[in-house]
Amino acid sequence: MTSTTSRRLLAAAAIGVLVLAPVAPAVASTSTSASASPSRDLDRSLQAQLDRLTKEDKAPGALAYVTEADGTSTTVVSGTAERGTGRPMVGADAKFRIGSITKPVLAVTVLRLVEQGKIALDAPVERYLPGVLRGTGAGAAIDGRKITVRGLLQQTSGLPDFMGAVDWSKPSQDYLKIALGMKPTPAGRFAYANTNYLVAGMVVKAVTGRDFRAVSRDLVLEPLGMLGTYWPARGDTGLRKPYAHTYGVNPVDPQGGVVDVTRLPGYELGASGGLVSTPEDLNRFWDGVFTGKVLSDRAFLKRTVAMKGGEWPVGSRYGFGMARVQMSCGTVWFHGGDVPGVFALSGRASSGRQATVYTTGSMNGDKQFPHMIATLTTALCP
């Protein structure tokens, strides 16, 4: 739920291949499963990475799911699905909250509407949401007549991120109103903000007359066969089975320490981070997008902006809801996601390999990030 964590996940992944050291296998693997495994060496390497996440970093559970270009796959897990039970970690068909990995799905939804002629990328947001984007106070310079749909998807609109200003102990807050009262970021420069995708979801509803959840389901999820992926309904705090329990700090009670946060108001995370999915479905998403199953024009892959300054390494770029970086195996497209109790990375290498990795615990980011990146790097570029 924190934008800082999402940014660091993206930044760490972008630089990960440059700083990783080999990992010695753990003495004993917690749990492993594989289906048509492309390589037993890959299994062992991923097992070592996941065991480090559960043993050294104390994540309750961890999973890596890799799909090759020919459709063969491997699933490797470590840890438990529920503390105190000894129940093995769930598999690649299990549901989890994917956080900001929602953004690539929403971006592709918008791009499908662009292909249908319902949205123009370079049109001002004002065309679709007249009078909606008008800043107040510190945000007085925010003006929807100067912000394009492209700027929303590429995180260059100048809209500030509402996430750090929300009081999560208060239900049903107006996130956009909060953002419109904040100081904007420099327009035209990359600045990660969940507000961009909040507004993009509003644009989808404006041009279709339907909630962005239903539109994304019809245009992306169902065509790609992502049958385990869904948007939680209002008031729905649980997860559909199967799932692993997740553990972290509840934003409603940050003083309560690490607790079971499996039940969260997922609906409130909306267009910027509300999806529930599975590793199988996320890999299916990357394959479908990059092989033309939902977009006839994939030129958007080349239309990126530089992610300059701050934590972003030289050469990192951001497209339409996707970050791009060069790794040892070529170009990698990916996104990170986090909600309390989950850290996740998912993406695709130019070789046609897809991978999703996630853990079910909130831990020390400075320590865990490089370990998470090591796992993704091993999965995509063995």
DOBA-85037 format. One line per 10 residues: number of its first residue (from 1); for each residue y, z, x of C-alpha. Coordinates in Angstrom, 1 decimal, padded with zeros to 4 digits. Example, Ala and Ser with C-alpha at 12.3 -4.5 7.8 and 13.67 -1.06 7.14 Angstrom:
BEGIN
1) -004.5 007.8 012.3 ~ -001.1 007.1 013.7
END
This chain:
BEGIN
1) 000.0 000.0 000.0 ~ 002.3 000.4 003.0 ~ 004.1 -002.7 004.2 ~ 004.1 -001.3 007.7 ~ 000.4 -001.2 007.9 ~ 000.1 -004.7 006.5 ~ 002.5 -006.0 009.1 ~ 000.7 -004.2 011.9 ~ -002.7 -005.6 010.7 ~ -001.2 -009.1 010.8
11) 000.5 -008.6 014.2 ~ -002.5 -006.9 015.8 ~ -004.8 -009.7 014.6 ~ -002.5 -012.3 016.0 ~ -002.6 -010.8 019.4 ~ -006.1 -009.3 019.3 ~ -007.9 -012.0 021.3 ~ -005.6 -011.4 024.2 ~ -006.2 -007.7 024.6 ~ -009.8 -007.0 023.6
21) -012.4 -005.6 026.0 ~ -016.2 -005.9 025.6 ~ -017.8 -003.1 023.6 ~ -021.1 -001.5 024.5 ~ -023.6 -001.3 021.7 ~ -023.9 002.1 020.0 ~ -027.0 004.1 020.7 ~ -028.3 003.7 017.2 ~ -027.2 001.3 014.5 ~ -026.5 002.8 011.1
31) -027.5 -000.2 008.9 ~ -027.9 -003.9 009.3 ~ -028.8 -006.7 006.9 ~ -028.7 -010.5 007.5 ~ -029.4 -013.6 005.4 ~ -030.1 -016.8 007.4 ~ -028.4 -015.2 010.3 ~ -026.8 -017.8 012.6 ~ -027.4 -015.6 015.7 ~ -029.2 -012.4 016.4
41) -026.7 -012.0 019.3 ~ -023.9 -012.1 016.7 ~ -025.7 -009.4 014.7 ~ -025.9 -007.1 017.7 ~ -022.3 -007.7 018.7 ~ -020.9 -007.1 015.2 ~ -023.2 -004.0 014.9 ~ -021.6 -002.5 018.0 ~ -018.1 -003.1 016.7 ~ -018.9 -001.6 013.3
51) -020.7 001.4 014.7 ~ -017.6 002.1 016.8 ~ -015.5 002.1 013.6 ~ -017.8 004.5 011.9 ~ -018.8 006.7 014.8 ~ -015.7 006.8 017.1 ~ -013.0 006.1 014.4 ~ -014.8 008.1 011.7 ~ -014.6 005.5 009.0 ~ -017.1 006.4 006.3
61) -018.3 002.8 006.0 ~ -017.7 -000.6 007.6 ~ -018.8 -004.1 006.9 ~ -018.6 -007.6 008.4 ~ -019.6 -010.7 006.6 ~ -019.7 -014.1 008.3 ~ -020.2 -017.5 006.8 ~ -020.9 -020.6 008.9 ~ -019.6 -024.1 008.1 ~ -023.2 -025.0 007.0
71) -023.3 -022.1 004.5 ~ -025.6 -019.8 006.5 ~ -024.4 -016.2 006.6 ~ -024.8 -012.8 008.2 ~ -023.9 -009.4 006.8 ~ -023.7 -006.4 009.1 ~ -022.9 -002.9 007.9 ~ -022.5 000.6 009.3 ~ -022.0 004.1 007.8 ~ -022.4 005.2 004.2
81) -021.2 004.1 000.8 ~ -020.5 007.7 -000.2 ~ -019.9 010.7 002.0 ~ -022.4 013.5 001.7 ~ -025.1 011.3 000.1 ~ -026.6 009.3 003.0 ~ -026.5 006.3 000.8 ~ -026.3 003.1 002.9 ~ -023.2 001.1 003.1 ~ -022.9 -001.6 000.4
91) -023.4 -005.3 001.0 ~ -021.2 -008.4 000.9 ~ -021.4 -008.6 -002.9 ~ -019.7 -005.2 -003.4 ~ -016.2 -004.9 -004.8 ~ -013.2 -003.4 -002.9 ~ -009.5 -003.4 -003.2 ~ -008.2 -006.2 -000.9 ~ -004.5 -005.2 -000.8 ~ -002.3 -007.9 000.7
101) -005.2 -010.4 001.0 ~ -004.1 -011.0 -002.6 ~ -001.2 -013.0 -001.2 ~ -003.1 -016.1 -000.1 ~ -004.7 -016.3 -003.5 ~ -001.3 -016.1 -005.3 ~ 000.2 -018.6 -002.9 ~ -002.6 -021.1 -003.6 ~ -002.0 -020.5 -007.3 ~ 001.6 -021.5 -006.9
111) 000.7 -024.5 -004.8 ~ -001.6 -025.7 -007.6 ~ 001.3 -025.5 -010.0 ~ 003.4 -027.4 -007.5 ~ 000.8 -030.2 -007.5 ~ 000.9 -030.1 -011.3 ~ 004.7 -030.7 -011.2 ~ 005.5 -027.3 -012.8 ~ 007.1 -025.8 -009.7 ~ 009.2 -027.3 -007.0
121) 008.9 -025.5 -003.6 ~ 012.5 -026.2 -002.7 ~ 014.0 -025.3 -006.1 ~ 016.0 -022.2 -006.3 ~ 014.3 -019.2 -008.0 ~ 017.2 -019.3 -010.4 ~ 015.8 -022.4 -012.1 ~ 012.7 -020.4 -013.2 ~ 014.2 -016.9 -013.5 ~ 017.8 -017.4 -014.5
131) 019.9 -014.3 -013.7 ~ 017.0 -012.2 -012.6 ~ 017.7 -012.0 -008.9 ~ 021.1 -010.4 -008.7 ~ 021.5 -007.6 -006.2 ~ 023.4 -004.4 -006.7 ~ 024.9 -001.8 -004.3 ~ 023.4 -002.4 -000.8 ~ 021.7 -005.5 -002.2 ~ 024.8 -007.1 -003.6
141) 024.3 -010.2 -001.4 ~ 020.9 -011.0 -003.1 ~ 021.3 -014.1 -005.2 ~ 018.4 -016.1 -006.8 ~ 020.6 -019.2 -006.7 ~ 020.2 -019.1 -002.9 ~ 016.5 -018.3 -002.7 ~ 013.8 -020.9 -003.0 ~ 010.2 -020.7 -004.1 ~ 009.2 -021.8 -000.5
151) 011.2 -018.8 000.8 ~ 009.2 -016.5 -001.3 ~ 005.8 -017.8 -000.2 ~ 006.8 -018.0 003.5 ~ 008.5 -014.6 003.6 ~ 011.9 -016.0 004.5 ~ 013.9 -015.3 001.3 ~ 015.8 -012.3 002.6 ~ 014.4 -010.1 -000.2 ~ 013.9 -006.5 001.1
161) 010.5 -004.8 000.7 ~ 010.4 -002.4 -002.2 ~ 007.2 -000.7 -000.9 ~ 008.8 001.9 001.3 ~ 011.3 002.9 -001.3 ~ 008.9 003.6 -004.2 ~ 008.1 007.1 -005.3 ~ 004.4 006.8 -006.0 ~ 004.4 010.1 -007.9 ~ 006.4 008.4 -010.7
171) 004.4 005.9 -012.8 ~ 005.6 002.5 -014.0 ~ 008.6 002.0 -011.8 ~ 010.7 -001.2 -011.8 ~ 009.8 -002.4 -008.3 ~ 012.1 -005.4 -008.5 ~ 015.1 -003.2 -009.5 ~ 014.4 -001.0 -006.5 ~ 014.4 -004.0 -004.2 ~ 017.6 -005.5 -005.6
181) 019.4 -002.3 -004.7 ~ 018.3 -002.5 -001.0 ~ 019.9 -004.2 001.9 ~ 018.5 -007.8 002.3 ~ 016.9 -009.1 005.5 ~ 018.5 -012.2 007.2 ~ 017.8 -015.2 004.9 ~ 015.8 -018.0 006.6 ~ 014.0 -015.7 009.0 ~ 010.5 -014.3 008.5
191) 010.5 -010.8 007.2 ~ 007.3 -009.5 005.5 ~ 008.1 -008.2 002.0 ~ 005.8 -007.5 -000.9 ~ 008.9 -008.3 -003.1 ~ 008.5 -012.0 -002.4 ~ 005.1 -012.1 -004.1 ~ 006.2 -009.9 -006.9 ~ 008.8 -012.5 -007.7 ~ 006.4 -015.4 -007.1
201) 004.1 -013.9 -009.8 ~ 007.1 -013.8 -012.1 ~ 007.8 -017.5 -011.4 ~ 004.2 -018.3 -012.3 ~ 004.6 -016.6 -015.7 ~ 007.9 -018.3 -016.3 ~ 006.6 -021.8 -015.9 ~ 003.2 -021.3 -017.6 ~ 004.0 -018.7 -020.3 ~ 001.0 -016.8 -019.1
211) 000.5 -013.8 -016.9 ~ 000.0 -014.7 -013.2 ~ -003.4 -012.9 -013.3 ~ -004.8 -015.3 -016.0 ~ -003.3 -018.3 -014.2 ~ -004.8 -017.5 -010.8 ~ -008.1 -016.9 -012.5 ~ -008.0 -020.3 -014.1 ~ -006.6 -022.3 -011.1 ~ -008.2 -020.5 -008.2
221) -010.8 -017.8 -008.8 ~ -013.0 -019.7 -011.3 ~ -012.9 -023.1 -009.7 ~ -014.0 -021.5 -006.4 ~ -016.8 -019.5 -008.0 ~ -015.2 -016.2 -007.1 ~ -017.1 -014.4 -009.9 ~ -016.9 -011.0 -008.3 ~ -013.1 -011.1 -008.0 ~ -010.8 -009.7 -010.7
231) -007.4 -008.2 -011.5 ~ -007.7 -004.6 -012.8 ~ -006.4 -004.1 -016.3 ~ -003.5 -001.8 -017.1 ~ -004.8 001.8 -016.9 ~ -008.0 000.7 -015.1 ~ -008.4 003.0 -012.1 ~ -012.1 002.5 -011.3 ~ -014.1 -000.3 -009.6 ~ -016.9 -002.5 -011.1
241) -020.3 -001.9 -009.5 ~ -021.5 -002.2 -006.8 ~ -018.8 -000.6 -004.6 ~ -018.4 001.9 -001.8 ~ -016.3 005.0 -002.2 ~ -013.0 004.9 -000.2 ~ -011.2 007.8 001.5 ~ -007.6 008.2 002.4 ~ -004.3 009.9 001.5 ~ -003.4 009.6 -002.2
251) 000.2 008.3 -002.4 ~ 000.8 010.5 -005.4 ~ -000.1 013.6 -003.4 ~ 000.5 012.8 000.3 ~ 000.3 016.5 001.1 ~ -003.3 016.7 -000.1 ~ -004.8 015.1 003.0 ~ -007.7 012.7 003.1 ~ -009.5 012.6 -000.3 ~ -011.7 010.2 -002.3
261) -009.3 007.5 -003.4 ~ -011.8 005.2 -005.0 ~ -009.9 005.6 -008.3 ~ -006.4 004.1 -008.0 ~ -004.1 002.4 -010.5 ~ -004.8 -001.1 -009.2 ~ -002.8 -002.8 -011.9 ~ 000.4 -001.4 -010.4 ~ -000.2 -003.3 -007.1 ~ 000.4 -006.5 -009.0
271) 000.9 -010.0 -007.5 ~ 001.4 -008.7 -004.0 ~ -001.8 -006.7 -003.6 ~ -003.7 -005.9 -006.8 ~ -006.8 -008.0 -006.5 ~ -010.3 -006.6 -006.3 ~ -012.8 -008.9 -004.6 ~ -015.9 -009.0 -002.4 ~ -016.5 -010.3 001.1 ~ -018.6 -013.1 -000.3
281) -015.8 -014.2 -002.6 ~ -013.1 -014.0 000.1 ~ -015.2 -016.2 002.5 ~ -015.7 -018.6 -000.5 ~ -011.9 -018.6 -001.0 ~ -011.2 -019.7 002.6 ~ -013.8 -022.4 002.5 ~ -012.6 -023.7 -000.8 ~ -009.0 -023.9 000.3 ~ -009.7 -025.6 003.6
291) -012.2 -028.1 002.2 ~ -010.0 -029.3 -000.6 ~ -011.8 -027.7 -003.6 ~ -008.6 -026.5 -005.2 ~ -005.8 -028.3 -003.4 ~ -005.7 -032.1 -003.0 ~ -002.8 -031.9 -000.5 ~ -003.5 -029.5 002.4 ~ -000.4 -030.5 004.3 ~ 000.9 -027.0 003.7
301) -001.3 -025.9 006.5 ~ 001.2 -027.4 008.9 ~ 004.3 -026.0 007.2 ~ 004.8 -022.7 008.9 ~ 007.6 -020.5 010.1 ~ 007.7 -018.5 013.3 ~ 007.0 -014.8 013.1 ~ 009.5 -013.8 015.7 ~ 010.5 -010.4 017.0 ~ 009.2 -006.9 016.4
311) 005.4 -006.6 016.5 ~ 004.8 -010.3 016.2 ~ 003.3 -012.0 019.4 ~ 004.8 -015.2 020.7 ~ 003.3 -018.2 018.9 ~ 002.4 -016.4 015.6 ~ 003.3 -018.3 012.5 ~ 003.2 -017.8 008.7 ~ 002.5 -020.4 006.2 ~ 002.0 -020.0 002.4
321) 000.5 -016.5 002.2 ~ -001.5 -017.0 005.4 ~ -000.8 -016.2 009.1 ~ -001.8 -018.6 011.8 ~ -002.7 -017.8 015.4 ~ -004.5 -019.4 018.3 ~ -007.7 -017.6 019.4 ~ -010.4 -018.5 021.9 ~ -012.2 -020.7 019.3 ~ -009.1 -022.5 018.2
331) -006.7 -022.1 015.3 ~ -007.4 -019.1 013.0 ~ -005.9 -018.6 009.5 ~ -006.1 -015.1 008.1 ~ -004.5 -012.2 006.3 ~ -004.8 -008.5 006.4 ~ -004.8 -006.0 003.5 ~ -004.6 -002.3 003.1 ~ -004.5 000.2 000.3 ~ -005.3 003.9 000.6
341) -008.9 004.1 001.8 ~ -009.3 000.4 002.8 ~ -008.4 -001.6 005.9 ~ -009.4 -005.3 005.7 ~ -009.0 -008.6 007.5 ~ -010.2 -012.0 006.3 ~ -009.8 -015.5 007.5 ~ -011.2 -018.8 008.7 ~ -011.5 -020.5 012.2 ~ -011.0 -024.2 012.8
351) -014.7 -024.4 013.4 ~ -015.3 -023.8 009.7 ~ -016.5 -020.2 010.1 ~ -015.2 -017.6 007.6 ~ -015.2 -013.9 008.1 ~ -014.3 -010.7 006.2 ~ -014.3 -007.2 007.7 ~ -013.3 -004.0 006.1 ~ -013.6 -000.2 006.4 ~ -013.6 002.4 003.7
361) -011.3 005.0 005.3 ~ -007.7 005.5 006.2 ~ -007.5 006.4 009.9 ~ -005.2 006.5 012.9 ~ -003.8 003.0 013.0 ~ -002.9 003.0 016.7 ~ -006.5 003.5 017.5 ~ -008.3 001.6 014.7 ~ -006.2 -001.6 014.7 ~ -007.6 -002.9 018.0
371) -011.1 -002.0 017.0 ~ -010.7 -003.8 013.7 ~ -009.3 -006.9 015.5 ~ -012.2 -006.8 017.9 ~ -014.5 -007.0 014.9 ~ -012.7 -009.9 013.4 ~ -012.5 -011.7 016.7 ~ -016.2 -011.2 017.3 ~ -017.0 -012.5 013.8 ~ -014.8 -015.7 014.0
381) -015.0 -016.4 017.7 ~ -018.4 -015.2 019.1
END
